Amino acid sequence: MGMLTNYIKIAYRVLSKNKLFTVLNVIGLALGMSLSLLFIALLSFLHRYDDFHPHKNQIYRVTTQLYDKQENPRYASAPVGLAQKLKDFTGVEKVVRIHNLLYGDAVYGEKKIPLNGYFADPEFFEVFNFPFLRGNKATALINPNTIVLSETEAKTIFGSKEPMGEIVNLDGYGSFVITGIFKDLPENSHLQFGAIASYNTLLSHKKATFLDNKTGWQSFNGSYIYFRLFENAEPAHLERFLNQIAKQRYAKQDIKAAFTLQRLDKIVPGP
């Protein structure tokens, strides 16, 4: 005990003689420890992204690598024509198309509320685990001009009024019937949205040329394809299948494309 006391006294004398050096060291140590803890917390948070989906190891996103004469951009999106090809593959259980065109103001009476979300197929809430509070998740997005809202968006627009069956108007798309309310999303979801509208709404709009079977293969922005494999399906087989399609589809075009499968738990959130 006496030896330890001596060491402490010696250390105190040394540090007292070099106050500036001591302050800088303490600040550096504190900063280093803080950054280390922050980095560990960030890694832990990223590791938990999308971990609430029961079938997370079977859910994939199709990404696109383009090759042209000027640059070779990579997209997290894929042409919509690929969705039907996925449905034709025996190892695929569910396919959902998602498009980010749902943005603008939702108008209800005198209220005008900014709304951001996606257009998506009815299978959206079967592939992903975003629990419903009201409505039937299997049928809520079947008909054109139907929309489901998060509980926060529903309260913002309707207050204490029952939202089911109410109608809101969205810029450029007309009137939408509220067919469901889902729980607010957890922060560790890479998909963040306040509303999901029926993909069939887009199909009824002629201006959505990216949906055309011919020109749709040229559109790579904003259109996302997710799917869930059967438990024993082999993703490598599906990836080869998709790239055979790519070679055929882009054989006589100026651009070339390759498709890769990105498992849900490998998606890094970002802009």
C-alpha positions in Angstrom: 0.0 0.0 0.0 2.9 2.3 0.8 4.5 1.7 -2.5 1.3 2.5 -4.4 1.0 5.7 -2.4 4.6 6.6 -3.4 3.8 6.0 -7.1 0.8 8.2 -6.9 2.8 11.0 -5.3 5.5 10.7 -7.9 3.0 10.8 -10.7 1.2 13.8 -9.2 4.5 15.7 -9.0 5.4 14.9 -12.6 2.0 15.9 -13.9 2.0 19.1 -11.8 5.3 20.2 -13.4 3.9 19.6 -17.0 0.3 21.0 -16.7 -0.1 21.8 -20.4 1.2 18.4 -21.4 -1.1 16.8 -18.8 -4.2 18.7 -20.0 -3.5 17.8 -23.7 -3.1 14.1 -22.8 -6.3 14.0 -20.7 -8.3 15.7 -23.5 -6.8 13.4 -26.1 -7.6 10.3 -24.0 -11.2 11.5 -23.4 -11.7 12.2 -27.1 -10.2 8.9 -28.1 -12.4 7.0 -25.7 -15.5 8.9 -26.8 -14.9 8.3 -30.5 -14.3 4.6 -29.8 -17.5 4.3 -27.8 -19.4 6.1 -30.6 -17.9 3.9 -33.2 -18.9 0.7 -31.3 -22.4 2.1 -30.8 -22.7 2.8 -34.5 -21.5 -0.7 -35.5 -23.9 -2.2 -33.1 -26.8 -0.2 -34.5 -25.9 -1.0 -38.1 -25.7 -4.7 -37.2 -29.3 -4.5 -35.9 -30.6 -3.0 -39.1 -33.7 -4.8 -40.4 -33.3 -7.5 -37.8 -37.0 -7.4 -36.9 -38.0 -9.2 -40.1 -38.6 -12.9 -39.4 -37.4 -14.0 -42.9 -34.5 -11.5 -43.1 -32.1 -14.2 -44.4 -34.5 -15.0 -47.3 -35.2 -11.4 -48.4 -33.2 -9.9 -51.2 -33.0 -6.7 -53.2 -32.0 -6.7 -56.9 -29.2 -4.2 -57.6 -28.0 -3.1 -61.1 -24.5 -2.5 -62.5 -24.6 -0.5 -65.7 -21.9 -0.5 -68.3 -21.8 2.2 -71.0 -19.2 4.2 -72.9 -18.9 7.0 -70.4 -19.4 5.6 -66.9 -20.4 2.5 -65.0 -23.0 3.6 -62.4 -24.3 1.1 -59.8 -27.9 1.3 -58.6 -29.8 -0.1 -55.7 -32.8 -0.2 -58.1 -33.7 -2.4 -61.0 -35.9 -2.2 -64.1 -39.5 -3.2 -63.4 -39.6 -5.8 -66.2 -37.3 -8.0 -64.0 -40.1 -8.5 -61.5 -42.1 -10.9 -63.7 -38.9 -12.8 -64.5 -38.4 -13.3 -60.8 -41.9 -14.7 -60.4 -41.1 -17.2 -63.1 -38.2 -18.6 -61.0 -39.3 -21.6 -58.9 -37.2 -20.7 -55.9 -38.9 -17.3 -55.4 -41.8 -17.2 -53.0 -42.9 -13.5 -53.0 -41.9 -10.5 -55.2 -42.7 -6.9 -54.5 -42.2 -3.9 -56.7 -41.6 -0.5 -55.0 -41.3 2.9 -56.6 -40.4 6.2 -54.9 -42.8 8.4 -56.8 -45.0 8.9 -53.8 -44.2 12.3 -52.5 -46.0 15.7 -52.3 -48.9 17.0 -50.3 -51.8 15.0 -48.9 -54.9 17.2 -48.9 -57.8 16.5 -46.5 -60.3 19.3 -46.1 -58.4 22.4 -45.1 -55.3 20.4 -44.2 -52.3 20.1 -46.5 -49.7 17.7 -45.1 -46.4 16.7 -46.8 -46.4 13.0 -47.4 -43.5 10.7 -48.4 -43.6 7.0 -49.1 -43.7 4.5 -51.9 -46.0 2.8 -54.4 -45.9 -0.9 -53.8 -47.5 -4.2 -54.7 -49.9 -5.9 -52.2 -47.2 -8.3 -51.3 -45.2 -5.6 -49.6 -46.6 -6.3 -46.1 -46.1 -10.0 -46.6 -42.5 -9.8 -47.6 -41.7 -7.2 -44.8 -42.8 -7.3 -41.2 -44.5 -3.9 -40.7 -47.5 -4.8 -38.4 -50.9 -3.4 -39.2 -53.0 -1.7 -36.6 -56.1 -1.5 -38.8 -57.1 -3.0 -42.1 -56.1 -6.2 -43.8 -52.5 -6.2 -45.0 -53.2 -8.9 -47.6 -55.8 -6.9 -49.4 -55.2 -3.2 -48.5 -53.2 -2.5 -51.6 -55.0 -4.5 -54.3 -57.1 -1.8 -55.8 -55.9 1.4 -57.5 -55.9 4.6 -55.5 -55.8 2.9 -52.1 -53.3 3.9 -49.5 -52.1 2.9 -46.0 -50.6 5.3 -43.5 -48.4 5.1 -40.5 -50.1 5.8 -37.2 -48.3 9.1 -36.9 -49.3 10.2 -40.4 -52.9 9.2 -39.7 -53.0 11.2 -36.5 -51.4 14.2 -38.2 -54.0 14.2 -41.0 -57.1 13.0 -39.2 -56.5 13.8 -35.6 -58.8 11.7 -33.4 -61.1 10.9 -36.3 -61.3 7.3 -37.5 -59.2 7.3 -40.7 -60.4 4.0 -42.3 -62.4 4.7 -45.4 -61.6 8.4 -45.5 -60.3 10.0 -48.7 -57.2 12.1 -49.2 -56.0 13.8 -52.4 -52.4 13.4 -53.5 -50.7 15.7 -56.0 -50.9 14.3 -59.5 -52.7 11.1 -58.6 -56.2 12.2 -57.4 -58.2 10.7 -54.6 -57.0 7.8 -52.4 -59.1 5.7 -50.0 -57.4 4.9 -46.6 -57.4 1.1 -46.3 -55.0 0.5 -43.5 -52.9 1.9 -40.7 -49.5 0.4 -39.8 -47.3 0.9 -36.7 -44.6 3.5 -36.9 -41.4 2.1 -38.3 -38.5 1.3 -36.1 -35.4 3.4 -36.5 -33.4 0.4 -37.6 -35.3 -0.1 -40.8 -33.5 0.9 -44.0 -36.9 1.6 -45.6 -38.4 4.7 -44.1 -41.8 5.9 -45.2 -45.1 7.4 -43.9 -47.4 5.9 -46.5 -47.6 3.1 -49.0 -49.9 3.4 -52.0 -51.2 0.7 -54.4 -48.8 0.0 -57.2 -51.8 -0.6 -59.4 -52.3 3.2 -59.2 -49.2 3.6 -61.3 -50.4 1.0 -63.7 -53.5 3.1 -64.3 -51.5 6.2 -65.2 -50.2 6.4 -68.7 -47.5 8.8 -67.8 -45.6 6.0 -66.0 -43.7 4.9 -69.1 -41.1 3.1 -67.1 -43.7 0.4 -66.5 -43.9 -0.4 -70.2 -42.5 -3.8 -71.1 -40.3 -2.3 -73.8 -39.1 1.1 -72.4 -39.3 -0.1 -68.8 -36.0 -2.0 -69.3 -34.3 1.3 -69.8 -35.4 2.9 -66.5 -33.1 2.2 -63.5 -33.9 5.0 -61.2 -36.4 4.9 -58.3 -37.8 1.4 -59.1 -36.9 -1.2 -56.5 -37.5 -5.0 -56.6 -37.4 -7.1 -53.4 -38.3 -10.7 -53.1 -38.3 -13.6 -50.6 -36.8 -16.9 -51.5 -38.1 -20.3 -50.3 -36.1 -21.5 -47.4 -33.9 -24.0 -49.4 -33.6 -22.0 -52.6 -30.1 -21.1 -53.8 -29.6 -17.4 -54.5 -26.6 -18.0 -56.8 -28.7 -20.0 -59.2 -31.2 -17.1 -59.4 -28.4 -14.5 -59.9 -27.1 -16.5 -62.9 -30.7 -16.7 -64.3 -31.1 -13.0 -64.0 -27.8 -12.3 -65.8 -28.7 -14.6 -68.6 -31.8 -12.4 -69.1 -29.6 -9.3 -68.9 -27.4 -10.5 -71.7 -30.4 -11.2 -73.9 -32.2 -8.0 -73.1 -29.3 -5.7 -73.6 -27.4 -7.6 -76.4 -28.3 -5.0 -79.1 -28.3 -1.9 -77.0 -25.6 0.7 -76.2 -25.7 0.0 -72.5 -25.1 -3.3 -70.8 -26.3 -4.4 -67.4 -25.6 -7.0 -64.8 -27.8 -7.8 -61.8 -26.7 -8.9 -58.3 -28.7 -10.0 -55.3 -28.3 -8.1 -52.0 -29.5 -9.9 -48.9 -31.5 -7.7 -46.6 -29.1 -7.9 -43.7 -26.3 -6.8 -46.0 -27.9 -3.5 -47.0 -26.1 -0.5 -45.7 -28.6 2.4 -45.1 -27.8 5.7 -46.8 -29.1 8.2 -49.3 
